């Protein structure tokens, strides 16, 4: 009986030890934010940031915003942000969450 309990406990521990808790590890990256926001349509009409990730050459719409960042018109920003995949995103929302780590540059345009 003790032998079966031992193998059951060992199997149980191995099962949970081998599982990736969520596979949603955050990553830190550089993002540029344009000096203006633009009209865009997500779930409805809204204002979007124009952003470029490191290595990108063209601006793209950023619908979801950046936590702890307030955009000021007329300034272009270079930010360090943390990007994390959302485990159960809403059907009409982004699957990624961005949060500000640091404002590296704020340039008057």
C-alpha positions as CSV (number, residue, x, y, z in Angstrom):
1,X,0.0,0.0,0.0
2,X,2.8,2.4,0.9
3,X,4.5,1.7,-2.4
4,X,1.4,2.7,-4.4
5,X,1.0,5.9,-2.3
6,X,4.7,6.7,-3.0
7,X,4.3,6.3,-6.8
8,X,1.1,8.3,-6.8
9,X,2.7,11.2,-4.8
10,X,5.8,11.0,-7.1
11,X,3.6,11.1,-10.2
12,X,1.6,14.0,-8.8
13,X,4.7,16.0,-8.1
14,X,6.2,15.3,-11.5
15,X,3.0,16.4,-13.2
16,X,2.9,19.8,-11.5
17,X,6.7,20.3,-11.7
18,X,6.6,19.8,-15.5
19,X,3.7,22.2,-16.1
20,X,4.5,25.7,-17.2
21,X,2.5,27.9,-14.8
22,X,1.1,30.1,-17.5
23,X,3.8,30.6,-20.2
24,X,3.1,34.3,-20.1
25,X,6.4,35.7,-19.1
26,X,6.7,39.5,-19.5
27,X,9.4,40.9,-21.8
28,X,10.9,44.4,-21.7
29,X,11.3,46.3,-24.9
30,X,11.9,49.8,-26.4
31,X,8.9,51.6,-28.0
32,X,8.7,55.0,-29.7
33,X,5.5,57.0,-29.4
34,X,4.6,59.7,-31.9
35,X,3.9,63.3,-31.0
36,X,0.2,62.9,-31.7
37,X,-2.7,60.6,-31.3
38,X,-4.9,59.7,-34.3
39,X,-8.5,58.7,-34.8
40,X,-9.0,55.0,-35.1
41,X,-11.8,52.4,-34.7
42,X,-11.5,49.5,-32.3
43,X,-14.8,48.5,-30.5
44,X,-15.9,52.0,-31.4
45,X,-14.3,55.3,-32.5
46,X,-11.3,56.2,-30.2
47,X,-7.9,57.8,-30.2
48,X,-4.9,55.6,-30.7
49,X,-1.2,56.1,-30.1
50,X,1.1,55.8,-33.0
51,X,4.0,53.6,-32.0
52,X,7.1,51.9,-33.4
53,X,8.9,49.0,-31.8
54,X,12.6,48.6,-31.9
55,X,13.6,47.7,-35.4
56,X,10.4,48.9,-37.0
57,X,10.4,51.7,-39.7
58,X,6.8,52.6,-39.8
59,X,4.2,53.8,-37.3
60,X,1.4,51.5,-36.3
61,X,-1.8,52.0,-34.3
62,X,-1.7,51.1,-30.6
63,X,-5.3,50.6,-29.4
64,X,-4.9,49.5,-25.8
65,X,-2.7,52.3,-24.3
66,X,0.2,51.9,-21.9
67,X,-0.3,51.5,-18.2
68,X,1.2,54.4,-16.1
69,X,1.9,56.5,-19.3
70,X,0.1,59.7,-20.1
71,X,0.7,61.0,-23.6
72,X,1.3,64.8,-24.0
73,X,0.6,66.1,-27.5
74,X,3.6,67.7,-29.2
75,X,6.2,65.3,-27.7
76,X,7.7,62.2,-29.1
77,X,8.8,59.6,-26.6
78,X,11.2,56.7,-26.4
79,X,9.9,54.4,-23.7
80,X,11.0,51.2,-22.0
81,X,7.9,49.1,-21.6
82,X,7.0,45.7,-20.3
83,X,4.8,43.6,-22.5
84,X,2.9,40.7,-21.1
85,X,0.5,38.3,-22.7
86,X,-2.9,38.3,-21.1
87,X,-4.0,34.8,-20.1
88,X,-7.7,35.2,-20.9
89,X,-8.1,38.4,-23.0
90,X,-11.6,39.8,-23.7
91,X,-13.0,38.8,-27.2
92,X,-12.8,42.5,-28.3
93,X,-9.6,43.4,-26.6
94,X,-5.8,43.0,-27.0
95,X,-4.1,39.9,-26.0
96,X,-1.1,41.9,-24.8
97,X,-0.8,44.4,-21.8
98,X,1.9,47.1,-22.0
99,X,3.1,49.0,-18.9
100,X,5.6,51.8,-18.6
101,X,9.0,50.9,-17.1
102,X,10.8,54.2,-17.9
103,X,10.5,57.3,-20.1
104,X,14.0,57.3,-21.8
105,X,13.5,60.4,-23.9
106,X,10.8,63.1,-24.3
107,X,11.4,65.2,-27.4
108,X,9.5,68.4,-28.3
109,X,8.3,68.3,-31.9
